[in-house]
Every structure is written in structure tokens, then in C-alpha cells.
Amino acid sequence: MARRRRQLIPWRAAGTRAEMRRNADEVVRDTGWVFNNQTGASLTLEEFVATGDTEVDIYIDRLGWSEIPASATVLEIGSGIGRMTSAFSRRFDTTIATDVDAAFLERCRETVARFGRVNALRTVHIADGNSISVGDKSVDAVFSYITLQHCKASDALKLTSEAFRIAKPGGYVALNYRTWVPADVLLTPAGVAMRWLWRIPVLGARLAQWRWSTRLGWQANRLDPRRVLALLEAAKVELDDLVILHHPGRPQRDVSYMGQPVRQRDLDVANKSHWWLVARCH
């Protein structure tokens, strides 16, 4: 699998380092940049999780998810070591954390045990990088933030399809993607070059653990809203309350779905290179 999925080498390297540390506090100090760009000798898991608590509150509000009942089951694509998962587990009856790295999921359980409700947590390993072992129409909401940009475009699109497969009728889906910005003229070829360097024995393993190199290499795809919506339209996925959220300063092209224009609105907390697909399953 490693030969086919070179872009995941840094995730594997970070996961291995997570396994080797004595506790999650050490993981955060050593690899905090993997998840929210923070690191340092004094950084604690508690502080790390607090950033996730704040963001979950913000996104629940901005996405219009405040009406989701506490009895709901929420699935997170790309939980990492549980920075945001803990908040989800406190808010909803069941939280399903998923990730491509099993070591992250082990640390996620530790994080939720300390700062969330571990009895509300389930974990699912996305072993092949693109399929989620959860039943059709079985969860009330699917959430993914800063994850789908870190895999091959084909895997990101497959995970998008999976999100809508597992959401119940009337269920909520909110997925975050990266799209093109002017800086990508340099960043995209630099990312391609970095992923090639990861293939070099010894050097590749070392590069996979450095922040500067992973920030280049992990930006593995750019997906335009039209491409994602074309995938769902081809699969005849019926959507309600469909909206595209984007940075307030980003110019937008008209987008349609099933012959109807798609609503677009600004999201004050969105990164300039990010956009969100938010919808409910019909």
C-alpha cells in the first residue's frame, strides 16, 4: 500500500511518532504542527484540545448545525489524535472518529478519555485511504475539516461519495476542501517535488517528519466546487439546502447542481484557499 499511496507517508511517519511517545502530551509537543500548526516545549494536550473546542463551537454555529439533536451520531473524517473529536463526543450521543492512521486513532481514544466522553466514541480505520466501514444511511451528520486536501484527488472524491452514502435521509454533511489560489503557481510543483523526495530511502523518512516539508507535500490536491458537484450529480445524489461556503474576499463563479444554481455565501472563518460543501441528504 505504501508504494501506491506515497502522499500518505508523512501521516504514517507522524503516526509512528505518536505511537512511540509515552502519552498524548508528548505527541502534541512533538507533532502538534501535524494537526493545527502549533508546537513547542510547553504545549499541552489540554491546550491543544481547547483550540478544537473553540473551532467546533464556531463551525456548529456557522454551518447551521445548532439544530442537530444531542441524540445524533456524528462521523468525523480525519480525526487525527482527537483535537476536535472531544468536543463532538461531549455534544452528541455517538461520535465516530475515522482516520487513515491507526496510531492516530489510538491517541484519539486517549484524548477523548481525558477531555470528552469515551463511552460515546467509536473509531474506524480508513485502511485503504478512501472507504469508510460504516453502513449506508447510518449517521446523522458527517464532518471533515482540513483532511480532504491531504490525499490524492481520487481519494478525496471517493471519501466525498462515502460521506453521502453513510448519511441518513435528512442527515447533514459538511466537507472542507482546498482550491486554487495564485500562490499555487509555486506551491503545486513544490508539493509534487516534495512527494518525489519522500520516496528516497532515509531522506524521505526524515523529510516526512519536518514541518516545512510536510506543509508542501501534504497539499496533495486542489478541487474546484464544480468537480465535486459533478461527481455527486453523476451519482444522482439528491441534496437539500445545498450551499458553498468560501472566504469573503474570494471571487466566485456560478455553480449549478441538477440544473439549479447553487447558493454561495461568505464564511468569515474560512481560509482564502478553502471552501466548504454543506448540504442535507434528501
C-alpha positions as CSV (number, residue, x, y, z in Angstrom):
1,M,0.0,0.0,0.0
2,A,2.8,2.4,0.8
3,R,4.0,2.2,-2.8
4,R,0.6,3.2,-4.1
5,R,0.0,5.9,-1.6
6,R,3.1,8.0,-1.3
7,Q,1.3,11.1,-0.3
8,L,0.4,9.4,3.0
9,I,4.0,8.8,4.1
10,P,4.0,11.8,6.4
11,W,0.8,10.7,8.1
12,R,2.4,7.3,8.6
13,A,5.6,8.9,10.0
14,A,3.7,11.1,12.3
15,G,1.5,8.2,13.4
16,T,4.6,6.2,14.2
17,R,6.0,9.0,16.3
18,A,2.7,9.2,18.1
19,E,3.0,5.5,19.0
20,M,6.5,5.9,20.3
21,R,5.6,8.8,22.7
22,R,4.6,7.9,26.3
23,N,1.4,10.0,26.3
24,A,-0.6,12.4,24.2
25,D,1.0,15.5,25.8
26,E,4.4,14.4,24.3
27,V,2.7,13.8,21.0
28,V,1.3,17.3,20.9
29,R,4.7,18.9,21.8
30,D,6.4,16.8,19.2
31,T,3.9,16.7,16.4
32,G,1.3,19.4,17.2
33,W,2.0,21.1,13.8
34,V,0.6,18.0,12.2
35,F,-2.9,19.0,13.3
36,N,-3.1,22.7,13.9
37,N,0.3,24.2,13.2
38,Q,1.3,24.6,16.9
39,T,4.3,23.1,18.6
40,G,6.6,23.9,21.5
41,A,8.2,22.5,24.6
42,S,5.3,23.7,26.8
43,L,2.3,22.9,24.6
44,T,-0.1,20.5,26.4
45,L,-2.8,18.3,25.2
46,E,-5.3,20.3,27.2
47,E,-4.3,23.5,25.3
48,F,-4.4,21.6,22.0
49,V,-7.9,20.3,22.6
50,A,-9.1,23.7,23.7
51,T,-8.4,25.0,20.2
52,G,-10.6,22.2,18.8
53,D,-13.3,23.0,21.3
54,T,-13.4,26.6,20.1
55,E,-13.5,25.6,16.5
56,V,-16.3,23.1,17.0
57,D,-18.4,25.7,18.6
58,I,-17.7,28.1,15.7
59,Y,-18.4,25.6,13.0
60,I,-21.6,24.3,14.6
61,D,-22.9,27.8,14.6
62,R,-21.7,28.8,11.1
63,L,-22.8,25.6,9.4
64,G,-26.3,25.8,10.8
65,W,-25.8,22.6,12.8
66,S,-27.2,24.0,16.1
67,E,-30.5,22.3,15.5
68,I,-28.9,18.8,15.3
69,P,-30.2,17.0,18.4
70,A,-27.8,15.7,21.2
71,S,-29.0,12.2,20.4
72,A,-27.3,12.3,17.0
73,T,-24.5,10.2,15.6
74,V,-21.7,12.3,14.1
75,L,-18.9,10.9,12.0
76,E,-15.6,12.9,11.6
77,I,-13.4,12.1,8.6
78,G,-9.8,12.8,9.6
79,S,-9.9,12.9,13.4
80,G,-6.2,12.9,14.0
81,I,-5.5,12.5,17.7
82,G,-8.8,14.0,18.6
83,R,-8.4,17.8,18.7
84,M,-12.0,18.4,17.7
85,T,-13.3,14.9,18.4
86,S,-13.5,15.5,22.2
87,A,-15.9,18.4,21.7
88,F,-18.1,16.3,19.3
89,S,-18.2,13.5,21.9
90,R,-19.4,15.9,24.6
91,R,-22.1,17.4,22.3
92,F,-23.5,14.2,20.7
93,D,-24.5,10.7,21.9
94,T,-22.2,9.0,19.4
95,T,-19.1,10.3,17.7
96,I,-17.3,8.1,15.1
97,A,-13.7,9.1,14.6
98,T,-12.1,7.9,11.4
99,D,-8.5,8.3,10.1
100,V,-6.1,6.7,7.7
101,D,-3.6,6.1,10.5
102,A,-4.5,3.6,13.2
103,A,-1.9,5.1,15.6
104,F,-3.7,8.4,15.5
105,L,-7.0,6.7,16.4
106,E,-5.3,5.1,19.5
107,R,-4.2,8.6,20.6
108,C,-7.7,9.9,19.8
109,R,-9.2,7.4,22.3
110,E,-6.7,8.7,24.9
111,T,-7.6,12.3,24.2
112,V,-11.3,11.7,24.3
113,A,-11.0,9.7,27.5
114,R,-9.4,12.8,29.2
115,F,-11.4,15.6,27.7
116,G,-14.5,14.1,26.2
117,R,-16.8,11.1,26.7
118,V,-15.0,8.0,25.7
119,N,-18.2,5.9,26.1
120,A,-19.6,8.0,23.2
121,L,-16.7,7.3,20.9
122,R,-16.2,4.8,18.1
123,T,-13.2,4.6,15.9
124,V,-13.0,3.4,12.3
125,H,-9.7,2.9,10.5
126,I,-9.8,4.0,6.8
127,A,-7.2,1.4,5.9
128,D,-7.3,1.9,2.2
129,G,-7.5,5.6,2.4
130,N,-10.8,6.0,0.7
131,S,-13.6,3.8,2.0
132,I,-15.3,4.0,5.4
133,S,-16.5,0.8,7.0
134,V,-19.9,2.2,8.2
135,G,-23.3,1.2,7.0
136,D,-25.4,3.0,4.4
137,K,-27.6,5.8,5.7
138,S,-26.5,5.2,9.3
139,V,-25.2,8.5,10.7
140,D,-26.9,11.9,11.3
141,A,-24.0,14.1,10.3
142,V,-20.6,13.9,8.6
143,F,-17.9,16.5,9.2
144,S,-14.4,16.8,7.7
145,Y,-12.0,19.7,8.2
146,I,-8.5,20.1,6.7
147,T,-8.4,16.5,5.7
148,L,-9.5,16.1,2.1
149,Q,-6.7,18.3,0.7
150,H,-4.1,15.9,2.1
151,C,-4.9,12.9,-0.2
152,K,-5.0,12.2,-3.9
153,A,-7.9,13.9,-5.6
154,S,-9.4,10.5,-6.4
155,D,-9.3,9.5,-2.8
156,A,-10.9,12.8,-1.7
157,L,-13.6,12.4,-4.2
158,K,-14.3,8.8,-3.1
159,L,-14.4,10.0,0.5
160,T,-16.9,12.6,-0.6
161,S,-19.1,9.9,-2.1
162,E,-18.7,7.9,1.1
163,A,-19.9,10.8,3.2
164,F,-23.2,11.0,1.3
165,R,-23.5,7.2,1.3
166,I,-23.4,6.9,5.1
167,A,-25.5,10.0,5.9
168,K,-29.2,9.3,6.7
169,P,-32.0,10.9,4.7
170,G,-32.2,14.4,6.2
171,G,-28.7,14.0,7.5
172,Y,-26.1,16.8,7.5
173,V,-22.8,16.8,5.6
174,A,-20.1,19.5,5.8
175,L,-16.9,18.9,3.9
176,N,-13.9,21.2,3.7
177,Y,-11.7,21.3,0.5
178,R,-8.7,23.3,-0.8
179,T,-9.0,25.1,-4.1
180,W,-6.6,27.1,-6.3
181,V,-5.0,30.4,-5.2
182,P,-2.3,32.4,-7.0
183,A,0.4,31.1,-4.8
184,D,-0.3,27.6,-6.2
185,V,1.8,28.5,-9.2
186,L,4.8,27.8,-6.9
187,L,3.2,25.6,-4.2
188,T,1.8,22.9,-6.6
189,P,5.1,22.0,-8.3
190,A,6.9,22.3,-5.0
191,G,4.5,19.8,-3.5
192,V,5.0,17.4,-6.4
193,A,8.7,17.6,-6.0
194,M,8.5,17.0,-2.2
195,R,6.3,13.9,-2.7
196,W,9.0,12.5,-5.0
197,L,11.7,13.2,-2.4
198,W,9.7,11.2,0.1
199,R,10.5,8.2,-2.0
200,I,14.2,8.4,-1.3
201,P,15.3,6.0,1.4
202,V,16.4,7.6,4.7
203,L,16.0,11.1,3.4
204,G,12.3,10.6,2.6
205,A,11.5,9.3,6.1
206,R,13.3,12.3,7.7
207,L,11.6,14.8,5.4
208,A,8.2,13.3,6.3
209,Q,8.7,14.4,9.9
210,W,9.7,18.0,9.3
211,R,7.0,20.7,9.3
212,W,8.3,22.8,6.4
213,S,8.4,19.8,4.0
214,T,5.1,18.3,5.0
215,R,3.3,21.6,4.6
216,L,4.4,21.5,1.0
217,G,3.8,17.8,0.3
218,W,0.6,17.3,2.2
219,Q,-1.2,19.8,-0.1
220,A,-1.8,16.9,-2.4
221,N,-4.8,18.2,-4.4
222,R,-6.9,21.2,-5.4
223,L,-10.6,20.5,-6.0
224,D,-12.9,23.0,-7.6
225,P,-16.6,23.0,-6.4
226,R,-17.7,22.2,-10.0
227,R,-15.7,19.0,-10.0
228,V,-17.0,17.8,-6.6
229,L,-20.6,18.6,-7.6
230,A,-20.2,16.9,-10.9
231,L,-19.2,13.7,-9.1
232,L,-22.3,13.8,-6.9
233,E,-24.6,14.8,-9.8
234,A,-23.3,11.8,-11.9
235,A,-24.2,9.5,-8.9
236,K,-27.6,11.2,-8.8
237,V,-27.2,12.2,-5.2
238,E,-30.3,14.2,-4.2
239,L,-29.3,17.2,-1.9
240,D,-31.3,19.7,0.1
241,D,-30.2,23.0,1.5
242,L,-27.0,22.9,-0.7
243,V,-24.6,25.8,-0.2
244,I,-21.0,26.5,-1.0
245,L,-19.1,28.5,1.7
246,H,-15.9,30.4,1.0
247,H,-13.6,33.2,2.2
248,P,-15.3,36.6,2.0
249,G,-12.7,38.0,-0.4
250,R,-12.7,35.2,-2.8
251,P,-14.4,35.8,-6.2
252,Q,-16.8,33.1,-7.2
253,R,-18.0,31.6,-10.4
254,D,-21.6,30.5,-10.9
255,V,-22.1,26.9,-9.8
256,S,-25.1,24.7,-10.6
257,Y,-26.4,21.3,-9.4
258,M,-29.0,19.2,-11.2
259,G,-29.7,22.2,-13.4
260,Q,-30.3,24.6,-10.5
261,P,-28.0,27.4,-9.3
262,V,-26.1,26.6,-6.0
263,R,-26.3,29.2,-3.3
264,Q,-23.0,30.6,-2.2
265,R,-22.2,32.7,0.9
266,D,-19.2,34.0,2.8
267,L,-17.8,32.2,5.8
268,D,-15.9,34.6,8.0
269,V,-13.6,32.0,9.4
270,A,-12.7,30.3,6.1
271,N,-9.1,30.2,4.8
272,K,-8.6,32.0,1.5
273,S,-7.7,28.7,-0.2
274,H,-10.6,26.7,1.4
275,W,-14.2,26.2,0.6
276,W,-17.0,24.1,2.2
277,L,-19.7,21.9,0.7
278,V,-22.6,22.0,3.1
279,A,-25.9,20.1,2.4
280,R,-28.5,17.8,3.8
281,C,-29.3,14.4,2.2
282,H,-32.7,14.2,0.6
